Amino acid sequence: MKMIRAIVRPECADIVSDALDEAGFSSMTKMPVFGRGKQKGITVGNMHYDEIPKTLIIIVVEDESVDEVIKVIRYKAYTGNEGDGKIFISPVEQVRTVRTGSKEL
């Protein structure tokens, strides 16, 4: 299994999560976050914004579904401008249910 963490523009988050749901990936976590990428924030007029609002979407999928999930995220989060986001993929070694303690892998 893999954990996919996608950092996307807030205005794209619902579009991405709806598209993932339609593609059959309905279990996910979504939360507002703040940060900056390699552009180190943005400057608008005289104001410099060091931390930009983003949305973090976390989803765990089987290895064979990773490419499909990435394709959906990239297609729905793409604006063509800097700051469209990042996608991180990590292995998941084990999953436990909080209530029962049972292993899910």
WOUR-V278758 format. One record per residue. SS is DSSP state (hx for helix, st for strand, lp for the rest). D_CENTER is the distance of its C-alpha to the mean C-alpha in Angstrom with 2 decimals. Layout:
ss,d_center
SS,D_CENTER
SS,D_CENTER
//
This chain:
ss,d_center
lp,16.24
st,12.96
st,9.92
st,6.70
st,4.18
st,1.92
st,4.34
st,6.13
lp,9.65
hx,10.64
hx,12.94
hx,10.50
hx,8.28
hx,11.17
hx,11.89
hx,8.69
hx,9.08
hx,12.78
hx,12.64
hx,10.90
hx,13.60
hx,16.23
lp,15.45
lp,16.15
lp,12.89
lp,13.49
lp,12.62
lp,9.30
st,8.78
st,7.69
st,9.26
st,10.61
st,10.80
st,13.11
st,13.57
lp,14.86
lp,14.60
lp,17.69
lp,19.23
lp,19.73
lp,19.20
st,21.16
st,24.79
st,26.09
lp,29.87
lp,31.02
st,27.85
st,25.28
st,21.88
lp,20.65
lp,17.44
st,15.25
st,13.31
st,9.56
st,7.07
st,4.62
st,3.30
st,5.33
st,7.60
st,10.86
st,12.89
lp,16.23
hx,16.67
hx,18.04
hx,15.03
hx,12.58
hx,13.90
hx,13.78
hx,10.13
hx,9.44
hx,12.21
hx,11.00
hx,7.68
hx,10.00
hx,12.76
hx,11.43
hx,9.61
lp,12.66
lp,15.37
lp,17.13
lp,17.23
lp,16.26
lp,13.16
lp,11.04
st,8.29
st,7.51
st,6.20
st,7.91
st,9.89
st,12.38
st,15.32
lp,15.93
lp,19.62
lp,20.34
lp,19.28
st,21.69
lp,22.24
lp,23.05
lp,25.94
lp,27.75
lp,26.60
lp,26.58
st,24.70
lp,22.35
lp,22.36
//
